């Protein structure tokens, strides 16, 4: 069984008339060490799919399995713990807390279980060393470049050693040089950690760095280059 299995997922939102369907019968599977890019224009459902897989927004129908667990069967508090321990997130705007240092920002996921342990603090320092920020531990986000903030976000996503990392336009706010550097670093860390990675992006150049490429068209997940059914 794959480590991640998305089975016939659909998502619709109620409106005053007919429901607005965003995802239609989406299925995919990944195993440890694999990565996938999902392309599509704005409004195609890329972020909706990512939030469903990330247990942030349940699908209307279908099932998601991660590590043999259907997380949506868990009570709310247990679901939050599952998400925190098993899924790392990288967002376009990075969402670093401006009042915290680089090290403190990376340790945020570890705070869910109380004060970070010595082991967690050492892992955060190791990750920051691996992303080239060993001399920035005490700096705050305003003192970093955009590319450096992106690298902090990568370290934060990996600090709990998650099974799965989800990246929503992780290089969208960066110049081309910084974007490609962050993208290659993300893929190197993903391979070193043997976690799974899904990236949603507008960038074909970024998508071409990943092992697999798919696209969303009218809520349906297709192989890249495949034509949608009429």
N, C-alpha and C positions, 0 to 999 in steps of 0.2 A: 504494500500500500504506500502511495506517495506520502511524504511528510506534510504536504499541503494539498488538499483536494477541495476544489470549489465545484459544486455539483448543481447544475441547472438553476443558478441563482437569478432571480428577477427582483426588480425594485420599482415600485410605483408609489407616487405621492398623491394623496387625495386632493381634488380641486372641487370647485362648486358644481362642475359638470362631470365629465368623465375623468378617471384617474390619469395622471401624467406618468407614463411608463418610461423609465430611464434605462433600465437594464432588462434584457430579454434572454432568458435561457443561457446564461453565461457559465461555462465550465472550463476549468484549467487544472493542471496538476504540476507540482514541483517537488523535487527531492533535495536533500541537503547538498549545498554547494552549487545549486543551479540558480540561474538568474533569468529574468524576463523583462523586456521593455513592452509597454503598452502605449501605442500612439493613438492620436485622435484629436480632432479640433476641440476648441472650447465648447462645453455643453454636450459632449458626446457621452458623458457618464464615467470618465476615467476616475475622477476623484470619488464619485459615488461608489464605484467598485472597490477602490482602495479602502474607503471607510468601512465597507461591509466586511472585507477580508480582515481589516484591522480591529474588528469587533467594536467599532465606534457607532455603527448604524446598522441595525439588523436588516437582512433582506426581507422582502415581502414573501418570497417563497424560495425554496432551494436550501441546500445545506453546505456548510463550510466546516472542514475538519482540519485541525492543526495538531500534529503530533498524536494522532489517534483520538483527539478530544473534539467534541462539538461544543465550542465555548458558549454558544447561545443557549445551551441548556443549563448553564450555571447561574446561581443567584447573583444579583448585581455586585455585591462585594467580592465574591469569588471571581466573577468575570473581570473586574478591575485588576485583581492580583494576577490572574492569568495573562491579561494583556500586558501588564507591566513587566512580567518576567519573561514572556515569550515573543513579544513583538517590539521592534524598535522603529521609530518614525523619524524621517527626515523631511522637513517642509521647505517650501520655496523661501519663506521669510525667516527661516531658522528658529524663530521663537525663543531666542536666548533672553534670559532675564537681565535687564541692564544693571541692576544693583548687585548682582552676584559676580564673582570672579569666574574665570574660565574653568578652573577646577570645580567650583561649586555648581556651575551650570551642567557640567558633565555628570555630576553625581545626583542630579535631580531625580532620575528614575529610581535610584537606590533609597531615596527618602521615604518611599511608600511603606517600607517595613521598619521605619524608625531611623535612628542615626546610622549613617553608612559605617560599615565595618572597616577594619584596617585592610582587609583583603579587597574590599570594593574600592577603597581609596587608592590602593596600590594599582588596581586594574585601571582606574581612571587616569592615573599618572602615566602608566605604561601606554595606554591608548593615545594620550596626548603627545607622548614621545614619538609614537609611530606615525602620527599625522604631522609631525614637525613643529609642535608647539610646546616643547618641554620648557622653553624660556618664557612662556606666556601664562603660566599657571595662575599668577596673581593679577593679571590684567583683567579689565572689564570689557564687555563687548564693544563699547564706544572707542576703545583704544586699538581695535583690530580692523584689518581690511575686510572687505566682503568675502574674499577667498578664505581668510583665516576664520571668520565666523562660520563659514560652511564646513570647515574642518572640525571645529568644535562640535557642530551638530552631528557630524559623522561619529565622533567619539562618544557623544551622549547616546546615540542610537544603539551603540554596541556595548555599553558599559555593563548591562545585565546579561551579556552573552545570549541574546535572543535566538530563537529558532528562525525567525523571519524578520527581515527589514523591509519596510515600505517607504518609498521615496516619491514624494509628490512634487514634480518639477524642481528637483534639488539644485539645479544650476540656473534656474530661470532668471534670477536677479544678478547674475555675474557676467562680467565681460567674457569674451570667447576664451582667452587664455586661461583665466581663473576657472571658468566652467569646465574646460577639458581636464585641467589639473585635478579639480575636485572629483570629477567623474571617474578618472583613472584611479584615484586614491580610494574612492568608494568600492570599486570593483576589486582592487587588490586586497583591501581589508576583508571584503566579503569572501573571497577565495581563501584567504588565510584562516578566517574563522569558520569556514565551511557552513555558513548560514545560508538561508535562501534570501533572494532579493527580487523585489518587483519595483520597477521604476515606471511611473507614468510621466510622459513628456511630449512636448511638441517637436523636440529636436531629433531629426533623423540621424544626425551625426552622433548624438549621445546614444540613441537606440542601437546604432550599428556596433557599438562597443560590447553589447550584451549578447549572450548565447542565443536567446530566442527573442523574436519580435512578433507581436500581434497588434491589431488595431481594433478600436471600437467604432462601429458604424451603425447608427440608428439603434444603439443599445445592444448590438450583437457583437460578440468577440470573434474576430476572424483572423486567420493567418495573414501576415503582412503581404499585401499584393493580391489577396483573394478578393473577388468581387462579391458584393452583397447580393443576396437573392432579391429579385424584384418584389 
